[in-house]
Amino acid sequence: MMIWRRNLFLTAAVLACATVVCAQETPIPQLTPGTDRKPHPPAQAAGPTAPQMIDLRVPKGTPLQVVLADEVRLKQVGQPIRARIVEPVFAFDHIVVPVGSEVDGKVTEIGKISGKERTMSALNADFTPVRKVQVEFTELVLADGRHIPMQTSVGPGSGQVLRFVTSPEDKKKKGLKDEAAQKTEQAKEQAKQRWDQALQQVKAPGKLRRAERYVQAQLPVHPQYIPAGTMYFAELQAPLDFGTEPMTPQMAETIGTSLPAGAMVHARLMTPLSSATSRQGEAVEAVVSQPLFEGKQLLLPQGSLLKGAVLQVQPARMMKKNGQLRITFRQLVPPEGIQQKVEATLAGVQAGKAGNVKLDAEGGAEATNPKSRYLSTALSLALAAASTRVDHDGDGSTPGARAAGGVNGFKLVGLAMGVLVHSRPFGYTMGAYGAGRSLYSHFIARGTDVVFPRDTAMEIALATRVENPPAPGKPAGGAGN
């Protein structure tokens, strides 16, 4: 009993001591009169935020579309050439390389001719067949006198004369145009005018010069020229830096907003297309090459990505059935922006003059046959008929008949042989060969495919697609959307 009381007393003593210690350590709040209080230091105001800077840089892989302003007589590897920029180059929203800027380059390679090609050319009275030429461009010369070194490689599809093809007006909307259709037509017309103005710097040969070049091409030995207007896609192998600019709040607010109805976007093709090899559903990408403005507001910067697919394709077939190709773009992705769904149609495109490409009202591309094929075939048939003429006695062909058959078969070589070889079968054979070759190549052989190489410039009519809201009780993306 005594032990229990002693333990109880010790426990009470310990608790009392702990209470005293805690009471001494716990501070008692003391309220100071307001006049005696020291004011709290004011919160420091946040300093001005540094604006986001945008690099005005033309990235690696960007093609510079350049055109030869003067014809070049091909002489040797290393000879200098000079061209001009035909499409402005943008960095974000700034033109950093305007149309008309000069680019200097040189011939880097002159292709060789195979024995088969040389033999066929010789039979056709051409002992200097056309060789493939490779070039490169090494310096950019701006209007202010700056010389900017650059590294480029000439992309596929270069070395031909291009034209700008626009889609015709939709007959269904003719006479009943809405505002968007009118804007689209105006934009297409402006794009065609810009293309024509850009090509005004090309010194196109006159009729006399063209006739001279044609006559030279018929001679057995003749020089090779790269004609004025030849286009090259010079892809940058290293970026070009033009400084920086601040991103203003107004620019940040407008980028990524809905596009106005009838907006026309300048783009270049990233996916090479051909009606011979492309397949329906194949993915297609293009990059916006020029920014889109609404007044002075930037809506879509250069570098935005367009994603789509091949909607319809038909390869060329025999009997001169030409290829067809239709593409569509359904997604738009601004740089570091939010992806948008869009509806797009091809309104204009660069195409080679030799390809004879045309667009329909919905943006589908189709190759066409030149009307000159009828005249060429008629001329060949006339020469073949002339080769059957006989002399007045009816026992031999005339020199003119044999010459007509010979020239129909192998041009000047055939002409000379027709005059020298006194043989009616020779004249008939050459005449029939020439007529048959003309008929086959113009009406029986495989048609022409639609080909759009990488970096082809396009005009694309865009509109933001408005999604229909889901019906009550149905989840978004379900049936009925």
C-alpha positions as CSV (number, residue, x, y, z in Angstrom):
1,M,0.0,0.0,0.0
2,M,2.8,2.4,0.9
3,I,4.5,1.6,-2.5
4,W,1.4,2.4,-4.4
5,R,1.0,5.8,-2.6
6,R,4.7,6.6,-3.3
7,N,4.3,5.9,-7.0
8,L,1.2,8.0,-7.2
9,F,3.0,10.9,-5.5
10,L,6.0,10.8,-7.9
11,T,3.7,10.7,-10.9
12,A,1.8,13.8,-9.7
13,A,5.1,15.6,-9.1
14,V,6.4,14.9,-12.6
15,L,3.2,16.2,-14.2
16,A,3.3,19.4,-12.2
17,C,6.9,20.1,-13.3
18,A,6.1,19.5,-16.9
19,T,3.2,21.9,-16.8
20,V,5.4,24.7,-15.3
21,V,8.1,24.2,-18.0
22,C,5.5,24.3,-20.8
23,A,3.9,27.4,-19.4
24,Q,7.2,29.2,-19.3
25,E,8.1,28.2,-22.9
26,T,4.8,29.1,-24.5
27,P,4.8,32.8,-25.4
28,I,1.8,34.9,-24.4
29,P,0.6,37.1,-27.2
30,Q,1.0,40.8,-26.5
31,L,-1.1,43.2,-28.7
32,T,0.7,46.4,-29.4
33,P,-1.3,49.6,-30.1
34,G,-1.7,50.3,-33.8
35,T,0.4,53.5,-33.5
36,D,3.3,51.6,-32.1
37,R,3.3,48.7,-34.7
38,K,5.9,48.7,-37.4
39,P,4.3,48.5,-40.8
40,H,5.0,45.3,-42.8
41,P,7.4,45.8,-45.7
42,P,5.3,46.2,-48.9
43,A,5.4,43.2,-51.3
44,Q,7.8,43.8,-54.1
45,A,6.0,44.4,-57.4
46,A,6.8,41.8,-60.0
47,G,9.2,43.2,-62.6
48,P,8.3,43.4,-66.3
49,T,8.3,40.0,-67.9
50,A,10.8,39.6,-70.7
51,P,8.9,39.2,-74.0
52,Q,9.1,35.9,-75.8
53,M,11.5,36.1,-78.7
54,I,11.0,34.5,-82.1
55,D,13.9,33.3,-84.1
56,L,13.8,34.6,-87.7
57,R,15.5,31.6,-89.0
58,V,15.0,29.8,-92.3
59,P,15.5,26.1,-91.3
60,K,17.5,23.4,-93.0
61,G,15.6,21.7,-95.7
62,T,13.7,24.9,-96.8
63,P,13.6,25.1,-100.6
64,L,14.5,28.3,-102.4
65,Q,12.6,28.4,-105.6
66,V,14.9,30.0,-108.2
67,V,14.6,30.6,-111.9
68,L,17.1,31.3,-114.6
69,A,16.6,34.8,-115.8
70,D,18.7,34.2,-119.0
71,E,19.4,31.1,-121.1
72,V,22.7,29.4,-120.4
73,R,24.8,27.8,-123.0
74,L,26.3,24.7,-121.5
75,K,30.0,24.5,-121.8
76,Q,31.8,22.8,-118.9
77,V,31.6,21.7,-115.3
78,G,32.2,24.6,-113.0
79,Q,30.9,27.4,-115.2
80,P,29.0,30.0,-113.1
81,I,25.2,30.5,-113.4
82,R,22.9,33.1,-111.9
83,A,19.3,32.8,-111.0
84,R,16.6,34.8,-109.1
85,I,14.2,34.0,-106.3
86,V,10.7,33.5,-107.7
87,E,8.9,32.9,-104.4
88,P,9.4,35.0,-101.2
89,V,11.0,33.2,-98.2
90,F,9.4,33.9,-94.8
91,A,10.6,33.4,-91.3
92,F,7.5,33.3,-89.0
93,D,5.8,36.5,-90.3
94,H,8.7,38.4,-91.9
95,I,9.9,38.3,-95.5
96,V,13.6,37.6,-95.1
97,V,14.3,36.8,-98.8
98,P,12.2,38.9,-101.2
99,V,11.3,38.0,-104.8
100,G,14.0,39.0,-107.2
101,S,16.9,38.4,-104.9
102,E,19.8,36.9,-106.8
103,V,21.5,33.5,-106.2
104,D,24.8,32.5,-107.6
105,G,25.8,29.0,-108.4
106,K,27.7,26.7,-110.8
107,V,27.3,23.6,-112.9
108,T,28.6,20.6,-110.9
109,E,28.0,17.7,-113.3
110,I,27.2,17.1,-116.9
111,G,25.7,13.6,-117.4
112,K,27.0,10.9,-119.7
113,I,25.1,9.4,-122.6
114,S,24.7,5.6,-122.8
115,G,25.6,3.8,-126.0
116,K,22.0,2.9,-126.7
117,E,20.9,6.5,-126.4
118,R,23.8,7.7,-128.6
119,T,22.9,5.2,-131.3
120,M,19.2,6.1,-131.4
121,S,20.1,9.8,-131.5
122,A,22.5,9.2,-134.3
123,L,19.8,7.4,-136.3
124,N,17.6,10.4,-135.7
125,A,20.4,12.7,-137.1
126,D,21.3,14.0,-133.6
127,F,25.0,13.5,-132.7
128,T,24.8,15.8,-129.7
129,P,21.9,14.5,-127.6
130,V,20.7,16.4,-124.6
131,R,22.7,15.7,-121.4
132,K,21.4,15.9,-117.8
133,V,22.9,18.8,-115.9
134,Q,23.4,19.1,-112.1
135,V,23.8,22.5,-110.5
136,E,24.2,24.0,-107.0
137,F,23.7,27.4,-105.6
138,T,26.2,28.8,-103.1
139,E,25.5,32.5,-102.4
140,L,22.4,34.6,-101.8
141,V,22.6,38.3,-102.8
142,L,20.0,40.6,-101.2
143,A,18.8,43.9,-102.5
144,D,20.7,45.8,-99.8
145,G,24.0,44.4,-101.0
146,R,24.5,41.7,-98.5
147,H,26.1,38.5,-99.7
148,I,25.1,35.5,-97.6
149,P,27.0,32.2,-98.2
150,M,24.7,29.1,-98.2
151,Q,24.8,25.4,-98.8
152,T,22.1,23.9,-101.1
153,S,21.3,20.7,-102.9
154,V,19.0,20.8,-105.9
155,G,15.9,18.7,-105.3
156,P,14.1,16.3,-107.6
157,G,11.7,17.9,-110.1
158,S,14.2,20.7,-110.8
159,G,15.5,21.7,-114.2
160,Q,12.2,22.2,-116.0
161,V,10.0,25.2,-117.0
162,L,7.0,25.5,-114.8
163,R,3.7,27.2,-115.1
164,F,1.0,28.1,-112.5
165,V,-2.3,26.3,-112.9
166,T,-5.5,27.4,-111.1
167,S,-8.8,25.6,-110.7
168,P,-11.8,27.0,-112.8
169,E,-14.8,28.5,-111.2
170,D,-17.4,26.0,-109.9
171,K,-20.3,26.2,-112.3
172,K,-22.7,25.2,-109.5
173,K,-21.8,28.4,-107.7
174,K,-21.6,30.6,-110.8
175,G,-24.1,33.5,-110.5
176,L,-24.8,32.7,-106.9
177,K,-21.5,33.3,-105.1
178,D,-21.3,33.7,-101.4
179,E,-18.7,35.9,-99.7
180,A,-16.3,33.0,-99.1
181,A,-16.4,31.9,-102.8
182,Q,-15.7,35.5,-103.9
183,K,-12.8,35.7,-101.6
184,T,-11.4,32.4,-102.9
185,E,-11.7,33.6,-106.5
186,Q,-10.0,36.9,-105.7
187,A,-7.2,35.1,-103.9
188,K,-6.7,32.7,-106.9
189,E,-6.5,35.7,-109.2
190,Q,-4.0,37.5,-107.0
191,A,-1.9,34.3,-106.8
192,K,-1.8,34.1,-110.6
193,Q,-0.8,37.7,-110.8
194,R,2.0,37.3,-108.3
195,W,3.3,34.4,-110.3
196,D,3.2,36.3,-113.6
197,Q,4.9,39.3,-111.9
198,A,7.7,37.0,-110.5
199,L,8.3,35.6,-114.0
200,Q,8.6,39.1,-115.5
201,Q,12.2,39.1,-114.4
202,V,12.8,36.2,-116.9
203,K,14.1,37.3,-120.3
204,A,11.9,35.0,-122.4
205,P,13.2,34.6,-125.9
206,G,11.3,36.2,-128.7
207,K,9.9,34.5,-131.8
208,L,13.1,35.0,-133.7
209,R,15.2,33.5,-131.0
210,R,12.9,30.6,-130.5
211,A,12.9,29.9,-134.3
212,E,16.7,30.0,-134.2
213,R,16.9,27.5,-131.3
214,Y,14.5,25.2,-133.1
215,V,16.6,25.2,-136.3
216,Q,19.7,24.6,-134.3
217,A,18.1,21.6,-132.5
218,Q,17.4,20.0,-135.9
219,L,21.1,20.1,-136.9
220,P,23.2,17.0,-136.5
221,V,25.6,18.9,-134.2
222,H,24.3,21.7,-132.1
223,P,25.1,23.3,-128.7
224,Q,23.0,22.6,-125.6
225,Y,21.2,25.4,-123.8
226,I,19.5,25.6,-120.4
227,P,16.5,27.8,-121.4
228,A,15.5,30.9,-119.5
229,G,12.6,30.2,-117.1
230,T,14.1,26.8,-115.9
231,M,13.1,26.3,-112.3
232,Y,15.2,24.8,-109.5
233,F,14.3,23.8,-105.9
234,A,17.5,24.6,-104.0
235,E,17.1,23.0,-100.6
236,L,19.1,24.6,-97.8
237,Q,21.6,22.2,-96.2
238,A,22.2,24.7,-93.3
239,P,19.9,27.2,-91.7
240,L,20.0,30.9,-92.5
241,D,19.7,33.3,-89.5
242,F,18.1,36.7,-89.8
243,G,17.9,37.6,-86.1
244,T,14.9,37.7,-83.7
245,E,11.7,39.6,-83.0
246,P,9.5,39.8,-79.9
247,M,6.2,37.9,-79.7
248,T,3.6,40.6,-79.0
249,P,0.4,39.8,-77.0
250,Q,-1.7,40.7,-80.1
251,M,0.2,38.1,-82.1
252,A,-0.2,35.5,-79.4
253,E,-4.0,36.1,-79.2
254,T,-4.7,35.8,-82.9
255,I,-2.5,32.7,-83.7
256,G,-4.6,29.6,-83.7
257,T,-7.9,31.3,-84.0
258,S,-10.6,30.2,-86.5
259,L,-9.7,30.9,-90.1
260,P,-12.0,33.3,-92.0
261,A,-14.2,31.8,-94.7
262,G,-12.4,31.8,-98.1
263,A,-8.9,31.9,-96.6
264,M,-6.1,31.0,-99.1
265,V,-2.9,29.5,-97.9
266,H,0.4,29.3,-99.7
267,A,2.0,26.0,-99.1
268,R,4.7,23.7,-100.4
269,L,4.3,19.9,-100.8
270,M,6.4,17.8,-98.4
271,T,5.2,14.4,-99.8
272,P,6.1,13.8,-103.5
273,L,3.1,12.5,-105.4
274,S,2.6,10.7,-108.7
275,S,-0.5,9.1,-110.1
276,A,1.7,6.2,-111.2
277,T,2.9,5.3,-107.7
278,S,0.6,7.0,-105.1
279,R,-2.2,5.0,-103.5
280,Q,-5.6,6.0,-102.2
281,G,-5.5,6.8,-98.5
282,E,-1.7,7.6,-98.6
283,A,-0.7,10.3,-96.1
284,V,0.1,13.7,-97.6
285,E,1.8,16.6,-95.8
286,A,2.4,20.2,-96.8
287,V,4.0,23.1,-94.9
288,V,2.7,26.7,-95.0
289,S,5.3,28.7,-96.8
290,Q,3.8,32.2,-96.3
291,P,2.0,33.5,-93.2
292,L,-1.7,34.2,-93.3
293,F,-2.9,37.7,-92.2
294,E,-6.4,39.1,-91.6
295,G,-5.7,42.8,-92.2
296,K,-2.6,43.3,-90.0
297,Q,-3.4,40.4,-87.6
298,L,-1.3,37.3,-88.0
299,L,-3.6,34.2,-88.1
300,L,-1.3,31.5,-89.3
301,P,2.5,31.7,-89.2
302,Q,4.9,30.3,-91.7
303,G,5.8,26.7,-90.8
304,S,2.3,25.5,-89.9
305,L,1.7,21.9,-91.1
306,L,-1.2,20.6,-93.2
307,K,-2.0,16.9,-93.0
308,G,-4.2,15.1,-95.4
309,A,-4.4,12.1,-97.7
310,V,-4.8,11.0,-101.3
311,L,-8.5,10.9,-101.9
312,Q,-8.5,9.6,-105.5
313,V,-5.8,8.3,-107.9
314,Q,-5.8,6.8,-111.4
315,P,-2.6,5.9,-113.1
316,A,-2.0,6.5,-116.8
317,R,-3.0,3.7,-119.1
318,M,-2.6,2.7,-122.7
319,M,-4.5,4.4,-125.5
320,K,-3.3,7.8,-124.1
321,K,-5.5,7.5,-121.0
322,N,-3.8,10.1,-118.7
323,G,-3.4,9.9,-114.9
324,Q,-5.6,11.6,-112.4
325,L,-4.9,12.6,-108.8
326,R,-7.0,14.2,-106.0
327,I,-5.8,15.1,-102.5
328,T,-7.4,16.6,-99.5
329,F,-6.2,18.2,-96.3
330,R,-8.2,17.9,-93.1
331,Q,-5.8,18.9,-90.3
332,L,-3.9,22.1,-89.6
333,V,-1.1,22.2,-87.0
334,P,0.4,25.7,-86.2
335,P,3.9,25.7,-84.7
336,E,3.5,24.8,-81.0
337,G,-0.2,25.3,-81.5
338,I,-3.4,23.3,-81.2
339,Q,-4.4,21.1,-84.0
340,Q,-7.5,22.2,-86.0
341,K,-9.8,20.3,-88.3
342,V,-10.2,22.0,-91.6
343,E,-11.7,21.5,-95.0
344,A,-9.3,22.3,-97.9
345,T,-9.3,22.2,-101.7
346,L,-6.4,22.6,-104.1
347,A,-6.9,26.0,-105.8
348,G,-3.6,26.4,-107.6
349,V,-0.4,24.4,-108.2
350,Q,2.9,24.6,-110.0
351,A,3.2,22.1,-112.9
352,G,5.7,21.4,-115.6
353,K,4.7,22.8,-119.0
354,A,5.4,19.4,-120.6
355,G,3.0,17.7,-118.2
356,N,-0.1,19.7,-119.4
357,V,-1.8,19.4,-116.0
358,K,-5.2,21.0,-115.3
359,L,-7.3,21.3,-112.2
360,D,-11.0,20.9,-112.0
361,A,-13.4,23.0,-109.9
362,E,-12.9,20.7,-106.8
363,G,-9.1,20.7,-107.0
364,G,-8.6,17.4,-108.7
365,A,-5.5,17.2,-111.1
366,E,-5.5,15.5,-114.5
367,A,-2.9,15.4,-117.2
368,T,-4.1,16.5,-120.7
369,N,-2.9,15.6,-124.2
370,P,-1.5,18.5,-126.3
371,K,-3.6,19.6,-129.2
372,S,-0.4,19.6,-131.4
373,R,-0.5,15.8,-131.6
374,Y,-3.2,16.0,-134.3
375,L,-1.0,18.3,-136.4
376,S,2.1,16.1,-135.9
377,T,0.2,12.9,-136.8
378,A,-1.4,14.5,-139.8
379,L,2.0,15.7,-141.1
380,S,3.5,12.2,-140.6
381,L,0.6,10.6,-142.5
382,A,1.0,13.2,-145.3
383,L,4.8,12.3,-145.6
384,A,4.0,8.6,-145.6
385,A,1.5,9.2,-148.4
386,A,4.0,11.2,-150.3
387,S,6.6,8.4,-150.1
388,T,4.3,6.2,-152.3
389,R,4.5,8.5,-155.3
390,V,6.1,7.1,-158.4
391,D,7.7,8.7,-161.4
392,H,5.7,9.5,-164.5
393,D,6.6,6.2,-166.1
394,G,5.4,4.3,-163.1
395,D,8.5,2.2,-162.8
396,G,10.2,3.9,-159.9
397,S,9.8,6.3,-157.0
398,T,10.8,9.9,-157.3
399,P,13.7,11.3,-155.2
400,G,11.2,13.6,-153.5
401,A,9.0,10.6,-152.5
402,R,12.0,8.8,-151.1
403,A,13.2,11.9,-149.3
404,A,9.7,12.4,-147.8
405,G,9.7,8.8,-146.5
406,G,13.2,9.2,-145.2
407,V,12.7,12.4,-143.3
408,N,9.5,11.0,-141.8
409,G,11.5,8.1,-140.4
410,F,14.9,9.5,-139.3
411,K,14.9,13.3,-140.0
412,L,18.0,14.5,-141.8
413,V,19.7,11.1,-142.0
414,G,16.6,9.6,-143.5
415,L,16.4,12.6,-145.9
416,A,19.9,12.1,-147.1
417,M,19.5,8.3,-147.5
418,G,16.2,8.8,-149.3
419,V,17.9,11.0,-151.9
420,L,21.0,8.7,-152.3
421,V,19.3,5.3,-152.1
422,H,17.3,4.6,-155.3
423,S,14.9,2.2,-153.7
424,R,11.1,2.4,-153.6
425,P,10.9,-0.1,-150.7
426,F,13.2,2.1,-148.7
427,G,10.9,5.1,-149.1
428,Y,7.8,3.1,-148.3
429,T,9.5,1.6,-145.2
430,M,10.7,4.9,-143.8
431,G,7.4,6.6,-144.5
432,A,5.4,3.8,-142.8
433,Y,7.8,3.7,-139.9
434,G,7.4,7.5,-139.3
435,A,3.6,7.4,-139.6
436,G,3.3,4.4,-137.3
437,R,5.6,5.9,-134.7
438,S,3.6,9.1,-134.7
439,L,0.2,7.2,-134.4
440,Y,1.6,5.0,-131.6
441,S,3.1,7.8,-129.5
442,H,0.2,10.2,-129.8
443,F,-2.8,7.9,-129.7
444,I,-1.9,4.3,-128.6
445,A,0.9,4.5,-126.1
446,R,0.6,5.0,-122.4
447,G,-0.7,8.4,-121.3
448,T,0.9,11.0,-119.1
449,D,0.9,10.7,-115.3
450,V,0.3,13.6,-112.9
451,V,3.5,14.3,-111.0
452,F,4.0,16.7,-108.2
453,P,7.6,16.6,-106.9
454,R,8.5,17.5,-103.4
455,D,8.6,21.3,-102.8
456,T,5.8,22.0,-105.4
457,A,4.2,25.3,-104.6
458,M,0.4,25.1,-104.0
459,E,-2.5,27.5,-103.2
460,I,-4.9,25.8,-100.8
461,A,-8.4,27.2,-100.0
462,L,-8.9,26.6,-96.3
463,A,-11.8,26.9,-93.9
464,T,-12.1,25.8,-90.3
465,R,-14.6,22.9,-90.0
466,V,-17.3,23.4,-87.5
467,E,-18.2,20.2,-85.7
468,N,-21.8,19.4,-85.2
469,P,-22.6,19.1,-81.4
470,P,-23.6,15.6,-80.3
471,A,-27.3,14.9,-80.0
472,P,-28.7,14.8,-76.4
473,G,-27.9,11.5,-74.8
474,K,-25.3,10.5,-77.4
475,P,-21.5,10.7,-76.6
476,A,-19.3,12.8,-78.9
477,G,-17.9,10.7,-81.7
478,G,-20.7,8.2,-81.7
479,A,-23.0,7.3,-84.6
480,G,-24.7,10.2,-86.2
481,N,-21.7,12.5,-86.0
